[in-house]
Amino acid sequence: MGLIAADHLGGFHRSGLFIGVFALLIPSAFAMIGRGFAILTSLSLGGAILLATLAATAS
């Protein structure tokens, strides 16, 4: 399995920047969307934090 992964490592050089930007920006954006829904639904602070965390990890 490691040999197969090492064989496909060359593909990381083609799309590595996109993957890095996606990994950093999308969870933050989803957390903000979750926070927005929490504000709209008047959740408590704990509920808002939980919803933002769940939304961030949904990417």
Phi and psi restraints in degrees (range 20) as a CNS / XPLOR table:
assign (resid 1 and name C) (resid 2 and name N)
       (resid 2 and name CA) (resid 2 and name C) 1.0 -65.8 20.0 2
assign (resid 2 and name N) (resid 2 and name CA)
       (resid 2 and name C) (resid 3 and name N) 1.0 -34.9 20.0 2
assign (resid 2 and name C) (resid 3 and name N)
       (resid 3 and name CA) (resid 3 and name C) 1.0 -66.7 20.0 2
assign (resid 3 and name N) (resid 3 and name CA)
       (resid 3 and name C) (resid 4 and name N) 1.0 -37.7 20.0 2
assign (resid 3 and name C) (resid 4 and name N)
       (resid 4 and name CA) (resid 4 and name C) 1.0 -67.1 20.0 2
assign (resid 4 and name N) (resid 4 and name CA)
       (resid 4 and name C) (resid 5 and name N) 1.0 -42.7 20.0 2
assign (resid 4 and name C) (resid 5 and name N)
       (resid 5 and name CA) (resid 5 and name C) 1.0 -63.6 20.0 2
assign (resid 5 and name N) (resid 5 and name CA)
       (resid 5 and name C) (resid 6 and name N) 1.0 -41.1 20.0 2
assign (resid 5 and name C) (resid 6 and name N)
       (resid 6 and name CA) (resid 6 and name C) 1.0 -65.8 20.0 2
assign (resid 6 and name N) (resid 6 and name CA)
       (resid 6 and name C) (resid 7 and name N) 1.0 -33.1 20.0 2
assign (resid 6 and name C) (resid 7 and name N)
       (resid 7 and name CA) (resid 7 and name C) 1.0 -66.3 20.0 2
assign (resid 7 and name N) (resid 7 and name CA)
       (resid 7 and name C) (resid 8 and name N) 1.0 -33.7 20.0 2
assign (resid 7 and name C) (resid 8 and name N)
       (resid 8 and name CA) (resid 8 and name C) 1.0 -90.9 20.0 2
assign (resid 8 and name N) (resid 8 and name CA)
       (resid 8 and name C) (resid 9 and name N) 1.0 4.8 20.0 2
assign (resid 8 and name C) (resid 9 and name N)
       (resid 9 and name CA) (resid 9 and name C) 1.0 -65.7 20.0 2
assign (resid 9 and name N) (resid 9 and name CA)
       (resid 9 and name C) (resid 10 and name N) 1.0 -25.9 20.0 2
assign (resid 9 and name C) (resid 10 and name N)
       (resid 10 and name CA) (resid 10 and name C) 1.0 -61.7 20.0 2
assign (resid 10 and name N) (resid 10 and name CA)
       (resid 10 and name C) (resid 11 and name N) 1.0 -28.4 20.0 2
assign (resid 10 and name C) (resid 11 and name N)
       (resid 11 and name CA) (resid 11 and name C) 1.0 -66.7 20.0 2
assign (resid 11 and name N) (resid 11 and name CA)
       (resid 11 and name C) (resid 12 and name N) 1.0 -23.0 20.0 2
assign (resid 11 and name C) (resid 12 and name N)
       (resid 12 and name CA) (resid 12 and name C) 1.0 -67.1 20.0 2
assign (resid 12 and name N) (resid 12 and name CA)
       (resid 12 and name C) (resid 13 and name N) 1.0 -32.6 20.0 2
assign (resid 12 and name C) (resid 13 and name N)
       (resid 13 and name CA) (resid 13 and name C) 1.0 -67.6 20.0 2
assign (resid 13 and name N) (resid 13 and name CA)
       (resid 13 and name C) (resid 14 and name N) 1.0 -30.6 20.0 2
assign (resid 13 and name C) (resid 14 and name N)
       (resid 14 and name CA) (resid 14 and name C) 1.0 -75.1 20.0 2
assign (resid 14 and name N) (resid 14 and name CA)
       (resid 14 and name C) (resid 15 and name N) 1.0 -40.7 20.0 2
assign (resid 14 and name C) (resid 15 and name N)
       (resid 15 and name CA) (resid 15 and name C) 1.0 -119.6 20.0 2
assign (resid 15 and name N) (resid 15 and name CA)
       (resid 15 and name C) (resid 16 and name N) 1.0 17.5 20.0 2
assign (resid 15 and name C) (resid 16 and name N)
       (resid 16 and name CA) (resid 16 and name C) 1.0 -63.6 20.0 2
assign (resid 16 and name N) (resid 16 and name CA)
       (resid 16 and name C) (resid 17 and name N) 1.0 -40.7 20.0 2
assign (resid 16 and name C) (resid 17 and name N)
       (resid 17 and name CA) (resid 17 and name C) 1.0 -64.9 20.0 2
assign (resid 17 and name N) (resid 17 and name CA)
       (resid 17 and name C) (resid 18 and name N) 1.0 -43.3 20.0 2
assign (resid 17 and name C) (resid 18 and name N)
       (resid 18 and name CA) (resid 18 and name C) 1.0 -61.4 20.0 2
assign (resid 18 and name N) (resid 18 and name CA)
       (resid 18 and name C) (resid 19 and name N) 1.0 -43.6 20.0 2
assign (resid 18 and name C) (resid 19 and name N)
       (resid 19 and name CA) (resid 19 and name C) 1.0 -64.1 20.0 2
assign (resid 19 and name N) (resid 19 and name CA)
       (resid 19 and name C) (resid 20 and name N) 1.0 -41.4 20.0 2
assign (resid 19 and name C) (resid 20 and name N)
       (resid 20 and name CA) (resid 20 and name C) 1.0 -64.7 20.0 2
assign (resid 20 and name N) (resid 20 and name CA)
       (resid 20 and name C) (resid 21 and name N) 1.0 -44.9 20.0 2
assign (resid 20 and name C) (resid 21 and name N)
       (resid 21 and name CA) (resid 21 and name C) 1.0 -65.5 20.0 2
assign (resid 21 and name N) (resid 21 and name CA)
       (resid 21 and name C) (resid 22 and name N) 1.0 -42.1 20.0 2
assign (resid 21 and name C) (resid 22 and name N)
       (resid 22 and name CA) (resid 22 and name C) 1.0 -60.5 20.0 2
assign (resid 22 and name N) (resid 22 and name CA)
       (resid 22 and name C) (resid 23 and name N) 1.0 -44.0 20.0 2
assign (resid 22 and name C) (resid 23 and name N)
       (resid 23 and name CA) (resid 23 and name C) 1.0 -65.7 20.0 2
assign (resid 23 and name N) (resid 23 and name CA)
       (resid 23 and name C) (resid 24 and name N) 1.0 -28.2 20.0 2
assign (resid 23 and name C) (resid 24 and name N)
       (resid 24 and name CA) (resid 24 and name C) 1.0 -90.6 20.0 2
assign (resid 24 and name N) (resid 24 and name CA)
       (resid 24 and name C) (resid 25 and name N) 1.0 -38.2 20.0 2
assign (resid 24 and name C) (resid 25 and name N)
       (resid 25 and name CA) (resid 25 and name C) 1.0 -90.9 20.0 2
assign (resid 25 and name N) (resid 25 and name CA)
       (resid 25 and name C) (resid 26 and name N) 1.0 -38.9 20.0 2
assign (resid 25 and name C) (resid 26 and name N)
       (resid 26 and name CA) (resid 26 and name C) 1.0 -65.6 20.0 2
assign (resid 26 and name N) (resid 26 and name CA)
       (resid 26 and name C) (resid 27 and name N) 1.0 -45.5 20.0 2
assign (resid 26 and name C) (resid 27 and name N)
       (resid 27 and name CA) (resid 27 and name C) 1.0 -60.8 20.0 2
assign (resid 27 and name N) (resid 27 and name CA)
       (resid 27 and name C) (resid 28 and name N) 1.0 -37.1 20.0 2
assign (resid 27 and name C) (resid 28 and name N)
       (resid 28 and name CA) (resid 28 and name C) 1.0 -65.4 20.0 2
assign (resid 28 and name N) (resid 28 and name CA)
       (resid 28 and name C) (resid 29 and name N) 1.0 -42.0 20.0 2
assign (resid 28 and name C) (resid 29 and name N)
       (resid 29 and name CA) (resid 29 and name C) 1.0 -64.6 20.0 2
assign (resid 29 and name N) (resid 29 and name CA)
       (resid 29 and name C) (resid 30 and name N) 1.0 -42.5 20.0 2
assign (resid 29 and name C) (resid 30 and name N)
       (resid 30 and name CA) (resid 30 and name C) 1.0 -64.8 20.0 2
assign (resid 30 and name N) (resid 30 and name CA)
       (resid 30 and name C) (resid 31 and name N) 1.0 -35.8 20.0 2
assign (resid 30 and name C) (resid 31 and name N)
       (resid 31 and name CA) (resid 31 and name C) 1.0 -64.1 20.0 2
assign (resid 31 and name N) (resid 31 and name CA)
       (resid 31 and name C) (resid 32 and name N) 1.0 -40.4 20.0 2
assign (resid 31 and name C) (resid 32 and name N)
       (resid 32 and name CA) (resid 32 and name C) 1.0 -66.2 20.0 2
assign (resid 32 and name N) (resid 32 and name CA)
       (resid 32 and name C) (resid 33 and name N) 1.0 -37.4 20.0 2
assign (resid 32 and name C) (resid 33 and name N)
       (resid 33 and name CA) (resid 33 and name C) 1.0 -64.9 20.0 2
assign (resid 33 and name N) (resid 33 and name CA)
       (resid 33 and name C) (resid 34 and name N) 1.0 -43.5 20.0 2
assign (resid 33 and name C) (resid 34 and name N)
       (resid 34 and name CA) (resid 34 and name C) 1.0 -62.1 20.0 2
assign (resid 34 and name N) (resid 34 and name CA)
       (resid 34 and name C) (resid 35 and name N) 1.0 -39.2 20.0 2
assign (resid 34 and name C) (resid 35 and name N)
       (resid 35 and name CA) (resid 35 and name C) 1.0 -64.6 20.0 2
assign (resid 35 and name N) (resid 35 and name CA)
       (resid 35 and name C) (resid 36 and name N) 1.0 -38.7 20.0 2
assign (resid 35 and name C) (resid 36 and name N)
       (resid 36 and name CA) (resid 36 and name C) 1.0 -62.3 20.0 2
assign (resid 36 and name N) (resid 36 and name CA)
       (resid 36 and name C) (resid 37 and name N) 1.0 -43.7 20.0 2
assign (resid 36 and name C) (resid 37 and name N)
       (resid 37 and name CA) (resid 37 and name C) 1.0 -64.0 20.0 2
assign (resid 37 and name N) (resid 37 and name CA)
       (resid 37 and name C) (resid 38 and name N) 1.0 -35.5 20.0 2
assign (resid 37 and name C) (resid 38 and name N)
       (resid 38 and name CA) (resid 38 and name C) 1.0 -65.3 20.0 2
assign (resid 38 and name N) (resid 38 and name CA)
       (resid 38 and name C) (resid 39 and name N) 1.0 -39.0 20.0 2
assign (resid 38 and name C) (resid 39 and name N)
       (resid 39 and name CA) (resid 39 and name C) 1.0 -67.8 20.0 2
assign (resid 39 and name N) (resid 39 and name CA)
       (resid 39 and name C) (resid 40 and name N) 1.0 -42.1 20.0 2
assign (resid 39 and name C) (resid 40 and name N)
       (resid 40 and name CA) (resid 40 and name C) 1.0 -63.0 20.0 2
assign (resid 40 and name N) (resid 40 and name CA)
       (resid 40 and name C) (resid 41 and name N) 1.0 -33.7 20.0 2
assign (resid 40 and name C) (resid 41 and name N)
       (resid 41 and name CA) (resid 41 and name C) 1.0 -96.4 20.0 2
assign (resid 41 and name N) (resid 41 and name CA)
       (resid 41 and name C) (resid 42 and name N) 1.0 4.9 20.0 2
assign (resid 41 and name C) (resid 42 and name N)
       (resid 42 and name CA) (resid 42 and name C) 1.0 57.6 20.0 2
assign (resid 42 and name N) (resid 42 and name CA)
       (resid 42 and name C) (resid 43 and name N) 1.0 45.2 20.0 2
assign (resid 42 and name C) (resid 43 and name N)
       (resid 43 and name CA) (resid 43 and name C) 1.0 -73.5 20.0 2
assign (resid 43 and name N) (resid 43 and name CA)
       (resid 43 and name C) (resid 44 and name N) 1.0 158.3 20.0 2
assign (resid 43 and name C) (resid 44 and name N)
       (resid 44 and name CA) (resid 44 and name C) 1.0 -69.2 20.0 2
assign (resid 44 and name N) (resid 44 and name CA)
       (resid 44 and name C) (resid 45 and name N) 1.0 172.2 20.0 2
assign (resid 44 and name C) (resid 45 and name N)
       (resid 45 and name CA) (resid 45 and name C) 1.0 -60.5 20.0 2
assign (resid 45 and name N) (resid 45 and name CA)
       (resid 45 and name C) (resid 46 and name N) 1.0 -44.2 20.0 2
assign (resid 45 and name C) (resid 46 and name N)
       (resid 46 and name CA) (resid 46 and name C) 1.0 -63.6 20.0 2
assign (resid 46 and name N) (resid 46 and name CA)
       (resid 46 and name C) (resid 47 and name N) 1.0 -41.3 20.0 2
assign (resid 46 and name C) (resid 47 and name N)
       (resid 47 and name CA) (resid 47 and name C) 1.0 -65.2 20.0 2
assign (resid 47 and name N) (resid 47 and name CA)
       (resid 47 and name C) (resid 48 and name N) 1.0 -38.2 20.0 2
assign (resid 47 and name C) (resid 48 and name N)
       (resid 48 and name CA) (resid 48 and name C) 1.0 -66.7 20.0 2
assign (resid 48 and name N) (resid 48 and name CA)
       (resid 48 and name C) (resid 49 and name N) 1.0 -42.3 20.0 2
assign (resid 48 and name C) (resid 49 and name N)
       (resid 49 and name CA) (resid 49 and name C) 1.0 -64.0 20.0 2
assign (resid 49 and name N) (resid 49 and name CA)
       (resid 49 and name C) (resid 50 and name N) 1.0 -43.0 20.0 2
assign (resid 49 and name C) (resid 50 and name N)
       (resid 50 and name CA) (resid 50 and name C) 1.0 -64.3 20.0 2
assign (resid 50 and name N) (resid 50 and name CA)
       (resid 50 and name C) (resid 51 and name N) 1.0 -43.4 20.0 2
assign (resid 50 and name C) (resid 51 and name N)
       (resid 51 and name CA) (resid 51 and name C) 1.0 -65.4 20.0 2
assign (resid 51 and name N) (resid 51 and name CA)
       (resid 51 and name C) (resid 52 and name N) 1.0 -41.6 20.0 2
assign (resid 51 and name C) (resid 52 and name N)
       (resid 52 and name CA) (resid 52 and name C) 1.0 -64.1 20.0 2
assign (resid 52 and name N) (resid 52 and name CA)
       (resid 52 and name C) (resid 53 and name N) 1.0 -39.8 20.0 2
assign (resid 52 and name C) (resid 53 and name N)
       (resid 53 and name CA) (resid 53 and name C) 1.0 -65.9 20.0 2
assign (resid 53 and name N) (resid 53 and name CA)
       (resid 53 and name C) (resid 54 and name N) 1.0 -44.2 20.0 2
assign (resid 53 and name C) (resid 54 and name N)
       (resid 54 and name CA) (resid 54 and name C) 1.0 -65.1 20.0 2
assign (resid 54 and name N) (resid 54 and name CA)
       (resid 54 and name C) (resid 55 and name N) 1.0 -38.9 20.0 2
assign (resid 54 and name C) (resid 55 and name N)
       (resid 55 and name CA) (resid 55 and name C) 1.0 -67.1 20.0 2
assign (resid 55 and name N) (resid 55 and name CA)
       (resid 55 and name C) (resid 56 and name N) 1.0 -39.1 20.0 2
assign (resid 55 and name C) (resid 56 and name N)
       (resid 56 and name CA) (resid 56 and name C) 1.0 -65.8 20.0 2
assign (resid 56 and name N) (resid 56 and name CA)
       (resid 56 and name C) (resid 57 and name N) 1.0 -34.2 20.0 2
assign (resid 56 and name C) (resid 57 and name N)
       (resid 57 and name CA) (resid 57 and name C) 1.0 -85.7 20.0 2
assign (resid 57 and name N) (resid 57 and name CA)
       (resid 57 and name C) (resid 58 and name N) 1.0 -1.0 20.0 2
assign (resid 57 and name C) (resid 58 and name N)
       (resid 58 and name CA) (resid 58 and name C) 1.0 -82.5 20.0 2
assign (resid 58 and name N) (resid 58 and name CA)
       (resid 58 and name C) (resid 59 and name N) 1.0 0.2 20.0 2
